[in-house]
Amino acid sequence: MSQVEEKLAKSLTAESVELIPFLPYLLCDLWELGSSPTDIIYLIKKHIKKPEQMKVLDLACGKGAVSVQLAKQIGCQVKGIDITLEFIEFARKKAKELGVECLCEFQVEDINESVNIEKNYDLVILGSVGDVLGNPEETILKLKNIINPGGWIIIDDAYGKDGVNIDYYSKNEWCAIFNKTNVKLVEEVFVNDDALIDLNREQQDFIVKRAKELIEQYPEKASLFESYIQSQQAECDELENHMTVVTLLLKAIEK
């Protein structure tokens, strides 16, 4: 079991790497896997001049929902990277379907490798910080190395709610990290609690449906799929009760 597989499984709320081959099917009804393209496009249009001229890198792009819609609605060049081949194939298909394949490039790669290779972008997007690239401070420093001086970073994550004893960074702790890494928090867009609950219920219904189909097909792996349903529900409960989901626009401070 490789470290890459472990991080991939964790990022998609899978408790075992044994589930990885089944994740594309479990998530086949979902295009947006995490980040809100609407919120990201809002932040870009509001704060970045001539966004159509941007060169954008979308790390852990999933099925390309953000990348493709950026290309479609803004007209910028976007490169999306994800380690899951099936997700990248879907992203390429959607780009072609929406007529923006000339603006989109998709690549299968571990983003831990990508951050050491990719350079000279105007904007880098990371759908969820987690610990895939290290702790939040390490992650932001790696993202800064990808962008031009004074460039932009968008991350989609969550603040731990005040007074709730969970192992998650509060807003004040995030702000301390921003100061330490020389980035400025330009704007934050919060997900409405009711909207989050509705989205979680909708997505969980799709996942449960596909998991039940897999249980019928692979009865000997029933516990694997049932465990995934439970872990997904636990994540939904944690997001709804203990966190504030937020999309952050950061700007690198030029020295």
Secondary structure as UniProt FT lines:
FT   HELIX           3..11
FT   TURN            12..13
FT   HELIX           17..22
FT   HELIX           23..26
FT   TURN            27..29
FT   HELIX           37..47
FT   HELIX           51..53
FT   STRAND          55..59
FT   TURN            62..63
FT   HELIX           65..73
FT   STRAND          77..82
FT   HELIX           85..97
FT   TURN            98..99
FT   TURN            101..103
FT   STRAND          104..108
FT   HELIX           111..117
FT   STRAND          121..126
FT   TURN            130..133
FT   HELIX           136..144
FT   TURN            145..146
FT   STRAND          147..160
FT   TURN            162..163
FT   HELIX           171..180
FT   TURN            181..182
FT   STRAND          183..190
FT   HELIX           193..217
FT   HELIX           219..221
FT   HELIX           222..242
FT   STRAND          243..252
//
